[in-house]
Amino acid sequence: STLSQQQQHQQQHDFDPIDFLNQHYHTEQQLVHALPALRTAISTRLTNLDDTLSTTLRHQAALAPTLATDVLHARHAVLQLATRIAQVRDQAQKSEVAVLEITRDMKRLDYAKRHLQRTITALKRLHMLLHAAEQLRMAAMVTSGQPIP
């Protein structure tokens, strides 16, 4: 479409009216005879172009308020969208911070759990050791019959 418009513009720019008349009218008599029809055709074409241009301008003028409100609505929508994007970005940053804090807390709890398990295991072994020592003391008392100090 743009190429054909460029070609039309080039053709209009290169248009030579004398060449056009010489190609279409071989004698002066033919040209004089065709002039009233050409004048009428050109006049009709100009009138049609004027009417079309006038109608288009009126239509465009009628649409101007609607277009202005549409532009205002579009600007408002863009501002709302920008605000919403900022809110989502802020919420995403807050969520990221929360995830990091939760992860840090989970690591701490895991570390505490590991130490608690080791402490419980040590206490169980200590309890078993004390129980074994008590049993040894009882066994020593039974066999020797002497009190153990």
C-alpha positions as CSV (number, residue, x, y, z in Angstrom):
1,S,0.0,0.0,0.0
2,T,2.8,2.4,0.9
3,L,4.7,1.5,-2.2
4,S,1.7,2.2,-4.5
5,Q,1.2,5.5,-2.7
6,Q,4.8,6.4,-3.3
7,Q,4.5,5.4,-7.0
8,Q,1.3,7.5,-7.3
9,H,3.1,10.5,-5.7
10,Q,6.1,10.0,-8.1
11,Q,3.7,9.8,-11.0
12,Q,1.9,12.9,-9.9
13,H,5.2,14.7,-9.4
14,D,6.4,13.7,-12.9
15,F,3.1,14.5,-14.6
16,D,3.5,16.7,-17.6
17,P,0.2,18.2,-18.8
18,I,1.5,19.0,-22.3
19,D,2.7,15.4,-22.9
20,F,-0.7,14.2,-21.6
21,L,-2.6,16.4,-24.0
22,N,-0.4,15.5,-27.0
23,Q,-0.8,11.7,-26.2
24,H,-4.6,11.9,-26.0
25,Y,-5.4,14.7,-28.5
26,H,-3.5,14.5,-31.8
27,T,-4.9,17.8,-33.2
28,E,-5.9,21.1,-31.8
29,Q,-9.4,20.6,-33.2
30,Q,-9.8,17.4,-31.1
31,L,-8.6,19.2,-28.0
32,V,-10.9,22.2,-28.5
33,H,-13.8,19.8,-29.1
34,A,-13.0,17.9,-25.8
35,L,-12.4,20.9,-23.6
36,P,-16.0,21.4,-22.4
37,A,-16.2,17.7,-21.4
38,L,-12.9,17.8,-19.7
39,R,-13.9,21.0,-17.8
40,T,-17.1,19.4,-16.7
41,A,-15.3,16.2,-15.6
42,I,-12.7,18.2,-13.7
43,S,-15.3,20.4,-12.1
44,T,-17.4,17.3,-11.1
45,R,-14.3,15.7,-9.7
46,L,-13.4,18.8,-7.7
47,T,-16.9,19.1,-6.4
48,N,-16.9,15.5,-5.3
49,L,-13.6,15.9,-3.6
50,D,-14.8,19.0,-1.8
51,D,-17.9,17.2,-0.7
52,T,-15.9,14.2,0.5
53,L,-13.4,16.4,2.3
54,S,-16.2,18.5,3.9
55,T,-18.1,15.4,5.1
56,T,-14.9,13.9,6.5
57,L,-14.1,17.1,8.4
58,R,-17.6,17.3,9.8
59,H,-17.5,13.6,10.8
60,Q,-14.0,14.1,12.4
61,A,-15.3,17.3,14.2
62,A,-18.3,15.3,15.5
63,L,-16.0,12.6,16.8
64,A,-13.5,15.0,18.5
65,P,-15.3,15.0,21.9
66,T,-15.6,11.3,21.9
67,L,-12.0,10.9,20.9
68,A,-11.0,13.3,23.7
69,T,-12.9,11.3,26.3
70,D,-11.5,8.1,24.9
71,V,-8.0,9.5,25.2
72,L,-8.7,10.6,28.8
73,H,-10.1,7.1,29.6
74,A,-7.0,5.5,28.1
75,R,-4.7,7.7,30.1
76,H,-6.6,6.9,33.2
77,A,-6.4,3.2,32.5
78,V,-2.7,3.5,31.8
79,L,-2.2,5.2,35.2
80,Q,-4.3,2.6,36.9
81,L,-2.3,-0.1,35.2
82,A,1.0,1.6,36.2
83,T,-0.2,1.8,39.8
84,R,-1.3,-1.8,39.8
85,I,2.1,-2.9,38.4
86,A,3.8,-0.9,41.1
87,Q,1.6,-2.6,43.8
88,V,2.3,-6.1,42.4
89,R,6.0,-5.3,42.2
90,D,6.0,-4.1,45.8
91,Q,4.0,-7.2,46.9
92,A,6.5,-9.5,45.1
93,Q,9.4,-7.8,46.9
94,K,7.6,-8.2,50.2
95,S,6.9,-11.9,49.4
96,E,10.5,-12.4,48.5
97,V,11.6,-11.0,51.9
98,A,9.0,-13.2,53.7
99,V,10.3,-16.3,51.8
100,L,13.9,-15.4,52.8
101,E,12.8,-14.9,56.4
102,I,10.9,-18.2,56.5
103,T,13.8,-20.0,54.9
104,R,16.2,-18.6,57.5
105,D,13.8,-19.6,60.3
106,M,13.5,-23.1,58.9
107,K,17.3,-23.4,58.9
108,R,17.4,-22.3,62.5
109,L,14.7,-24.7,63.5
110,D,16.4,-27.6,61.6
111,Y,19.7,-26.7,63.4
112,A,17.8,-26.6,66.8
113,K,16.1,-29.9,66.0
114,R,19.4,-31.6,65.2
115,H,20.9,-30.4,68.5
116,L,17.8,-31.4,70.4
117,Q,18.0,-34.9,68.9
118,R,21.7,-35.2,69.9
119,T,20.8,-33.9,73.4
120,I,18.0,-36.4,73.8
121,T,20.2,-39.2,72.6
122,A,22.9,-38.1,75.1
123,L,20.4,-38.0,77.9
124,K,19.1,-41.5,77.0
125,R,22.7,-42.8,77.0
126,L,23.3,-41.1,80.4
127,H,20.1,-42.6,81.7
128,M,21.2,-46.1,80.5
129,L,24.7,-45.5,82.0
130,L,23.2,-44.6,85.4
131,H,20.8,-47.5,85.2
132,A,23.7,-49.9,84.4
133,A,25.7,-48.4,87.2
134,E,22.8,-48.9,89.6
135,Q,22.4,-52.5,88.5
136,L,26.2,-53.1,88.9
137,R,26.0,-51.6,92.4
138,M,23.0,-53.9,93.3
139,A,24.8,-56.9,91.8
140,A,27.9,-56.1,93.8
141,M,25.9,-55.9,97.0
142,V,24.2,-59.2,96.4
143,T,27.3,-61.1,95.7
144,S,29.6,-59.8,98.3
145,G,27.1,-59.2,101.0
146,Q,29.0,-56.1,102.0
147,P,27.6,-52.7,101.7
148,I,29.0,-50.6,98.9
149,P,30.1,-47.2,100.0
